Amino acid sequence: MGIFSKTVQYLKDHLGKTRKKIASSLSSILTLGRAIDDDLLEELEATLIGDDIGVETTDLLIQDLRQAYKSREIAKTDDIIPFLKARMKNYWPDYNRTLKLAESGPTVILVAGINGSGKTTSIAKLAYTLSRNGKKVIVAACDTFRAAAVEQLSIWAERTGVQIVKHQMGSDPGAVAFDACEAAVSRNADFVILDTAGRLHTQKHLMDELTKIRNVAAKKIPGAPHEVILVVDGTTGQNAIQQAKVFTEAIDVTGIFLSKLDGTARGGIVIAIKDMLDIPVKFVGLGEKPEDIAEFDPDEFVEALFA
């Protein structure tokens, strides 16, 4: 849709700690005049894995780097970072990372994630940006297990100026989803965003509840949910991979919203997620304000990461 895009400079400003960590790690290895040999490549491999770049991608990078040196494509340590940037960009699949829209009627976005992942704040960012671009948005408080969850979403709905559908604590989450979809149709809304209970991926009964919410939306609105977004906390590192795998098996995740990248040193996890999952990172959260959201662009992200 293009309404979430941010500039490279914006990403650079919000990925400061991640960038400094990677830059510090690389500068200690890629010293001026040092020979490109097995020792250097082994240190570089350990550093990239330590920065959450991902084992598979790191292995590919080191293999390509070794071959490039043998073929004299690169000759000195100064050539390594430009080489890494170019290769990282080439590894990303050419996904369409924009939101999938309904052919007719409201677009339904189901949002899932464990407690503490930044799910509700991420929903607020999506709702705020869509609303500010002239879209009519309804959010649904399907997390009826915690009173605080409904209250938090209500506060964000008021702040961002979007409508909310909610029931009492302990109500059937599927009923909330049904009423929200019905309201979206009757009010000619453009989007309905379904919040869900934060849950551990090991809690089968709660994962089954997610599937039920998805099925309720599908019965009410053709093709729904049109997007299933999993919010993953970028600070969790490699644990994010297992979360994403299990949620994808339960609800057919179509995109990742990577939260809490501002001020963290784990930005490389987006590259690791690319390694392990055949789904795109669609959005990144880069701060606490509703407008701190960017549509994920691999080229811009790599440039900001190594700037």
Buried (B, 14 or more C-beta within 10 A) or exposed (E): EEBBBBEBEBBBBBBBBBBEBBBEBBEEBBEEEEEBEEEBBEBBBEBBBEBBBBBBBBBBBBEBBEEBBEEEEBEEBEBBBEBBBEBBBEBBEEBEBBBBBBEEBBBBBBBBBBEEBBBBBBBBBBBBBBBBEEBBBBBBBBBBBEEEBBEBBBEBBEEBEBBBBBBEBEBBBBBBBBBBBBBBBEEEBBBBBBBBBBBEBEEEEBBEBBEEBBBBBBEBBEBBBBBBBBBBBBBBBBEBBEBBEBBBEBBEBBBBBBBBBBBBBBBBBBBBBBBBBEBBBBBBBBBEEBEBBBBBBBEBBBBBBBB
